Structures are given as C-alpha cells and as structure tokens.
Amino acid sequence: LNPGLPAATALARARRLRPRLVVAATMQPGLAAADPSLPLALAEELPRDGDLPAEPPVPDPHDVALLQMTSGTTGEPRAVQLSHRAITAWRRLFSEVYAIGEDEVLCGWAPPWHVMGLLRFVVLPPFHGCPSHLVPPAVSSLGDWLETLSRVGATLTSATDFALRHALRLVDPSSLDLRRLRLIASGGE
C-alpha cells in the first residue's frame, strides 16, 4: 500500500485483504490503536538473517506471493493476486529480453506500491546483484529522478508517459549525463 495514505484509508484497505500480518515501515500516530484486530508489526521488529530458519520453506509456485493493489483510478482499488510462478516468469522474461546483468544500475521513479516500481526496482535487482535507486514518486521529484539517473550512471529506468513528458521541463538537459542509460521502459498511461 502507498505509505503516504492516511492511516484510516490504509487500515480500511488492509482490513479488506484480511492479512496475517501488516508490516509498517514507520508507525503513524494512533495506527496500532486504530484497529487492534489487525496484526501489525514494524519492519525493524521482523526477524533478521540470524533468526530465520536455515532452510526456509519452498512455496508452491501457484501460491499467492503478492497482493498488488490496482491504482483505483475508476473506483476503490482491488487486490490482484500475483503467484510465485507469475513473478518468476516475469523476472525471467524481463531479464532475458532486456539482457539484464549484474553490471546494471537501476533507478526508478515509479512507486514501489505499483507493479512497475515494485517488480522492476525492488524484486528484480537482488536476482542480478545490481543496485537500485528509488526516487520518491511525485511530480516535484521528477528533476531529482533525472539528476539521480545522471549521478549514479543508471542503465535502466521506468516511468509513466506523464513523467517522461514533464521531466525535462524541470532540469537543464545540458547538466545531465545519460550516456549509460540504455533502456527506458514506459508505461502506465
């Protein structure tokens, strides 16, 4: 879920999903008390490597790996079920088609609570051992996104058509070095 949502909205959406656990990056004031029926934990409270089982369970490929909320443009967002198999197939296809290697440097402006940002810039990088830089997704940060692409020598990025149309209006293109950028995946509109 978008971490910028008001606590009441986030809780209402989480409640509809009936989760076994809700993990929050930070605890907004009153969040835990707002709905005591939701199992809530802070990310920093989760087990670390030393606390995990030596052999984690292997999920069934058809099991749900992720509930991805739709954008909700035409109504209340719905949860789309993505299986382990579907995510693995996407990762393999994207990696093969775009020849993703460990020398890639990814930089995303797409929100990690949307499928484009989550799969390309959170799920994909660990499989290839490549860094991923996430720029907060807001119109006001479009210039920061271009500057980050230039500064880190990004080779792959994604953004909506809207972002691509407006980004160069915010930054002097002569101040950017995008020679390493080999792929811009566009989508969302």
N, C-alpha and C positions, 0 to 999 in steps of 0.2 A: 504494500500500500504506500501511497505517497506520504512521506513523513511530514509534509507540510500541511496535511489535512487537519482541521480542528479535531481535538480529541473525541468529541461526541460523534463526528462523522466516521472517523477511523474505527471507533468501537462498534458502531452500528454495522459497518461493513464486515468487520472481523466476526461479529456475532452471527451474521448470516452464513459465514463459511464454516461455522462450528469447528474451530481448530482445537487440536490437542494442546497447542502451545502458541502464544503470541510473543514474539521477540521484539523488543523495542530497543533502538539504538540509545535513546535517552528517555527518561521518564518525565513526561509532561506533568505539571502540577495537577493533581486530582485524578490522573489516569487510572491508577490502581484502584482507587475508591469508587470510580465511576461505574464499574461493573465487576464486582467481586467474583462473578461466575466465570469470567474469562481467565484461563491460566496464563499469567503474564510474567515474563522474565526479562531482565536487562541483558543485552548481548554480552556485557562484561561478566555476567554471572554464569554463562554457559561453560561446560567442561572444556578444558584445554587439551592439547595433544596427550599430555601425560595422564589425563583422566579418562581417555577414550579406550574402548576395548581394543586389544591387539589385532583382532580380526573383526572388523565391522561387518554387520550383516549385508549380504548381497541382495539388493532389491529385485523383485520381479520386473522385467522390462516393461510390463504393461501397467505396473503400479503408477499412481499419480506422483510425480516428482515435484510439481509446482502448480499452484493455482495462480494464474495470471489474470488480473482484473482488466477488463476491457476499458477503453477510455471513457465510456459513459457519455459520449457526445450527444446521443439521442435519448438518453434516459439514465437510470441508475446503473452503474457498472455491474457487469456479470462476471462470474469467475469461469475462466476457460481452463479445462484440465489438460495439462501437458504431461505426458508419460515420460518415464526414463528413456524409453525407446525413441520417442519423437525427438527429445532433446539431443540424444546421442546421434540420431540420423541427421538432424540439422547441423550439429557441430561437424560431423564428418563431411557432409556435403559442402558447407561453407568453407571448411579448411581446404578441401580438395579443389574446389572451383576457383578460390582466390589464392591458392598456394600459400596458406598461412604457415609461417615458420617461426622458430624461436628468435629470429632477428627482428621480428615485427615490434613496432611501438604503437600501441593503440591509444586513441584519445577520443572520448565520447562526450557529446553534449546531450545525447538522447537520455531521457530519465531512466534510471535503473529500475523503476517500478513499471516500466513498459517493456514489452518483449524485445524491441530493438536494442535498447540500452542494456537490459539485463543479460540477454544471451550473448551479444557481441562484446560487451565490455566488462562483464562480471564472470559469466560462465566460461567463455572461450579462452581467455588468457592463461589460466592455470594449466590447461591441457598442453599449451605450447611453451610455457615458461617465459612468456613475454610480459613486459609491463603494460599496465593500462591506466590511463589518467582520466579521471571523471571530472568534468566541469559542471557545476550546478546548472541545471536546465532552466534558464529564464531568458527572456528577451534581453535583459540588461547584461547578461553574461556572454552574449554572442561574440563580442570583441575579445573577451577573455579566452573563449574557445579557440579562436584563430591564433591568438598570441601563444596559447599553450601548444597548439599544433606546431607552430614555428619553433618555440623554445625547446621542446622535447624531441624534435625531429620525427614527428609521428609519420607512420607509413599507412595507417588505416584509420578512417573515421566514418561516422554515420551521422546523419541529421535529417530533419524533415525538409521538404522543399521550402517551406517558410523560412527556416533558419538559413539555408543556403542563399536565398534571395536577399535577406536583410543583413547578413553578417558583414559583408564588405562595406556597407554604409557606415559601420561603426569603427573601422580600423583603416588606417592608411596602408594600402596593399604594399607599398614600397618598403614598409617596415617588417614585412613577413618573409620568411624563407621556407617555402613549402616544397622544395625540390625533392625531399624524401617521400612526400605523400604520393602513394601510388594508387590508392583506392578511396573513393568517397562513395559510400552506399547511401542512396537517397530513398526516402520512403515516408509514409505516414499521411500523405495527402492524396 
